[in-house]
Amino acid sequence: MNDETILLAHGSGSRLSHELIEKNFLPPLDNPLLAKLDDSAVFDLIGRLAFTTDSYVVNPIFFPGGDIGKLAICGTVNDLAMSGAKPLYLSLSFIIEEGLTLSELTKIVKSIKAAAEEAEVKIVTGDTKVVNRGGADKLFINTSGIGIIPDGIDISGANAIVGDKIILSGTIGDHGIAVMSQREGLKFSVPVQSDCAPLNKLVSQMLEASSQIHCLRDPTRGGLATTLNEFARQSNVGIRVEETKIPVHDGVRAACELLGFDPLYVANEGKLIAIVAPHDAEKVLTKMKRNHYGTDASIIGEVTNEHKGKVVMKTRLGASRIVDMLSGELLPRIC
């Protein structure tokens, strides 16, 4: 028996299953709720709740700036934060392909621990399954998360109002290009790293500055362009942005030019878009810039009553073009 790789027996409920949990998962993720090892975590909550679930199938599982474990925690935390919630508790389920090395699993669990500690969330329940070689491409992770929404917060993609300002928290396309470059073995003169990060504390600081944040979303698959289109359609408004106001790292821009991609459609995992009442936009922006995940934040456009349901961008040349929603999969297996 090879104790350096995951075997089918690790998912059988046998002694190996218990050893995997007790040696590889419990020590780094330990907390009173998880330590009970009951079938459900039991806890008390008061107020309005936010609940989300997600699955992560990124290929490769390690990439510049992160890995599938960090991605799973940050992605789930961010989905809760985009409703204005304070993330509290997460579930974490692993579907492991037979043959994954224990050293790889250990590295991922350590990354999960670090991301959860930064976000100040607890992993309180989970599950582990092992499938035959070829059945899961090393590792898939499924998560769910629960958070509490403070009183007076009403954030939704359907809440944009004409005149609102649109704020982007930083550069776009970093995650998608980082994963693609690792997958294809591409190297660029300016290194590109994933922006994978938990944004809940940034959102909390933004809400301290204003209760008039109408929409929040992290532009993951489909990128900035698709998320702006979602807002336009959900709120039945027009959105106008300026290309010169949208920050893009030199490495990402060069990679997109080489590969024929538009950075507007490339995935992000540590950025957010906020639609804010005009009189509070500068206050929110100032607060964002004081957080290290918002130092490159900028107001990139506004909500209009023209071309409802559509996004229009003023280009660097001064012309205007429609920015449509992504119609297919630009970069598969990116999260």
SETINU-520716 format. One line per 2 residues: their letters; for each residue x, y, z of C-alpha. Coordinates in steps of 0.02 Angstrom, whole numbers, m for minus. Layout:
# residues N
A	X/Y/Z | ...
END
This chain:
# residues 335
MN	0/0/0 | 73/166/m54
DE	46/294/85 | 105/438/m25
TI	m46/442/m140 | m235/440/m121
LL	m309/265/m143 | m489/216/m175
AH	m489/148/3 | m469/326/68
GS	m648/357/13 | m723/194/75
GS	m768/246/252 | m637/126/319
RL	m488/156/432 | m396/246/292
SH	m542/367/273 | m537/408/458
EL	m348/427/456 | m359/546/307
IE	m484/656/398 | m395/649/566
KN	m219/677/498 | m244/786/343
FL	m403/888/371 | m438/909/557
PP	m271/977/619 | m262/1128/501
LD	m449/1164/496 | m493/1123/677
NP	m630/1219/767 | m762/1165/896
LL	m901/1139/769 | m795/1037/648
AK	m709/936/785 | m872/852/835
LD	m870/758/669 | m1060/748/669
DS	m1159/732/507 | m1215/913/524
AV	m1144/1069/603 | m1264/1148/728
FD	m1253/1334/769 | m1360/1484/814
LI	m1394/1628/694 | m1504/1782/706
GR	m1560/1898/566 | m1566/1890/376
LA	m1455/1755/302 | m1362/1736/139
FT	m1330/1560/75 | m1225/1508/m74
TD	m1150/1353/m152 | m1016/1326/m284
SY	m903/1195/m362 | m721/1212/m417
VV	m646/1112/m559 | m499/1223/m608
NP	m362/1149/m717 | m221/1149/m665
IF	m254/1139/m478 | m99/1245/m442
FP	m70/1409/m534 | 28/1571/m506
GG	m50/1660/m358 | m156/1518/m293
DI	m228/1343/m304 | m397/1257/m305
GK	m408/1265/m115 | m380/1452/m100
LA	m496/1477/m248 | m636/1377/m165
IC	m630/1478/m4 | m612/1648/m86
GT	m746/1613/m215 | m873/1561/m85
VN	m830/1703/34 | m844/1828/m109
DL	m1014/1763/m165 | m1081/1794/10
AM	m997/1964/23 | m1076/2021/m141
SG	m1246/2019/m54 | m1174/2126/86
AK	m1166/1977/203 | m1033/1942/333
PL	m975/1765/290 | m971/1649/441
YL	m977/1463/404 | m925/1356/255
SL	m943/1175/206 | m804/1092/107
SF	m819/932/6 | m679/848/m91
II	m696/732/m240 | m521/662/m257
EE	m452/562/m401 | m357/406/m352
GL	m172/443/m368 | m171/622/m303
TL	m18/635/m192 | m39/669/m8
SE	89/808/m22 | m22/896/m150
LT	m173/874/m39 | m78/939/112
KI	m23/1093/16 | m202/1128/m37
VK	m271/1107/139 | m139/1228/206
SI	m193/1352/73 | m375/1328/126
KA	m326/1361/307 | m235/1522/262
AA	m378/1588/154 | m508/1546/287
EE	m406/1632/422 | m385/1788/316
AE	m572/1794/282 | m611/1750/464
VK	m731/1609/418 | m745/1435/492
IV	m758/1272/396 | m884/1176/500
TG	m931/1024/397 | m873/929/244
DT	m858/766/150 | m727/666/55
KV	m753/548/m92 | m621/458/m196
VN	m653/407/m377 | m556/299/m498
RG	m410/367/m598 | m478/474/m739
GA	m639/512/m647 | m603/684/m573
DK	m446/762/m649 | m351/759/m483
LF	m471/855/m372 | m642/939/m374
IN	m704/1042/m226 | m884/1087/m182
TS	m927/1220/m54 | m1076/1302/28
GI	m1074/1456/137 | m1186/1550/258
GI	m1173/1731/311 | m1275/1864/401
IP	m1336/2021/311 | m1335/2177/423
DG	m1494/2279/444 | m1523/2411/312
ID	m1423/2325/176 | m1514/2287/12
IS	m1392/2239/m125 | m1449/2157/m287
GA	m1407/2158/m471 | m1583/2228/m498
NA	m1554/2384/m393 | m1455/2496/m512
IV	m1529/2671/m531 | m1499/2797/m671
GD	m1358/2913/m619 | m1269/2784/m511
KI	m1081/2771/m530 | m991/2610/m572
IL	m834/2569/m473 | m709/2432/m518
SG	m593/2376/m378 | m437/2346/m485
TI	m357/2269/m637 | m452/2142/m740
GD	m407/1975/m819 | m269/1924/m697
HG	m344/1758/m643 | m392/1694/m814
IA	m224/1732/m892 | m128/1660/m743
VM	m222/1494/m756 | m209/1488/m945
SQ	m23/1526/m945 | 9/1386/m818
RE	m101/1265/m916 | m17/1299/m1082
GL	160/1326/m1017 | 165/1507/m1076
KF	289/1631/m1006 | 281/1819/m1023
SV	410/1953/m993 | 294/2029/m863
PV	236/1888/m745 | 49/1868/m719
QS	m24/1805/m555 | m202/1763/m508
DC	m292/1897/m408 | m379/1763/m304
AP	m424/1845/m137 | m562/1859/m7
LN	m654/2024/m27 | m770/2021/123
KL	m669/2145/226 | m658/2264/78
VS	m847/2255/60 | m871/2285/246
QM	m765/2442/236 | m863/2502/84
LE	m1026/2481/179 | m953/2583/322
AS	m932/2724/197 | m1106/2711/123
SQ	m1269/2617/139 | m1310/2669/m40
IH	m1216/2529/m127 | m1351/2462/m241
CL	m1261/2320/m333 | m1107/2215/m300
RD	m1035/2069/m397 | m867/1987/m425
PT	m837/1969/m613 | m779/1788/m622
RG	m820/1683/m776 | m865/1797/m920
GL	m766/1940/m844 | m810/2122/m825
AT	m911/2133/m986 | m1029/1992/m942
TL	m1059/2055/m765 | m1100/2231/m826
NE	m1224/2155/m949 | m1303/2058/m807
FA	m1330/2219/m710 | m1401/2309/m862
RQ	m1526/2170/m894 | m1575/2138/m713
SN	m1604/2324/m679 | m1670/2367/m854
VG	m1548/2512/m871 | m1409/2564/m987
IR	m1227/2559/m933 | m1090/2667/m1005
VE	m905/2641/m964 | m741/2716/m1023
ET	m603/2603/m1085 | m467/2719/m1022
KI	m533/2704/m844 | m522/2513/m841
PV	m351/2457/m772 | m263/2309/m854
HD	m91/2245/m805 | 39/2255/m942
GV	67/2067/m935 | m119/2031/m954
RA	m136/2154/m1097 | 13/2077/m1188
AC	m52/1900/m1162 | m224/1947/m1225
EL	m150/2027/m1381 | m46/1872/m1412
LG	m190/1750/m1385 | m327/1853/m1466
FD	m426/1879/m1305 | m517/2034/m1246
PL	m474/2067/m1062 | m653/2127/m1035
YV	m708/1944/m1047 | m567/1861/m949
AN	m606/1790/m775 | m562/1874/m611
EG	m563/1801/m434 | m514/1949/m326
KL	m605/2097/m401 | m777/2172/m378
IA	m893/2291/m468 | m998/2410/m363
IV	m1142/2518/m422 | m1159/2662/m299
AP	m1269/2815/m277 | m1178/2962/m359
HD	m1165/3068/m202 | m1074/2927/m110
AE	m963/2862/m250 | m808/2961/m202
KV	m826/2914/m18 | m835/2730/m64
LT	m689/2746/m184 | m580/2829/m52
KM	m620/2690/71 | m579/2557/m58
KR	m410/2631/m98 | m358/2613/85
NH	m380/2424/72 | m240/2329/m16
YG	m370/2240/m124 | m436/2407/m186
TD	m282/2515/m215 | m313/2519/m403
AS	m500/2552/m388 | m577/2679/m506
II	m744/2746/m563 | m762/2674/m737
GE	m935/2733/m790 | m1115/2765/m744
VT	m1292/2700/m759 | m1396/2786/m894
NE	m1575/2784/m957 | m1515/2756/m1136
HK	m1494/2589/m1227 | m1581/2494/m1086
GK	m1516/2319/m1056 | m1353/2356/m1148
VV	m1175/2407/m1107 | m1088/2540/m1212
MK	m902/2579/m1197 | m814/2737/m1250
TR	m653/2673/m1329 | m479/2745/m1318
LG	m507/2822/m1490 | m664/2913/m1432
AS	m787/2802/m1525 | m926/2703/m1443
RI	m957/2517/m1457 | m1080/2393/m1387
VD	m1001/2273/m1262 | m1108/2117/m1273
ML	m1119/1970/m1155 | m998/1827/m1187
SG	m1088/1700/m1296 | m977/1550/m1264
EL	m834/1485/m1156 | m679/1591/m1180
LP	m569/1498/m1056 | m641/1332/m992
RI	m599/1258/m821 | m546/1424/m750
C	m629/1405/m579
END
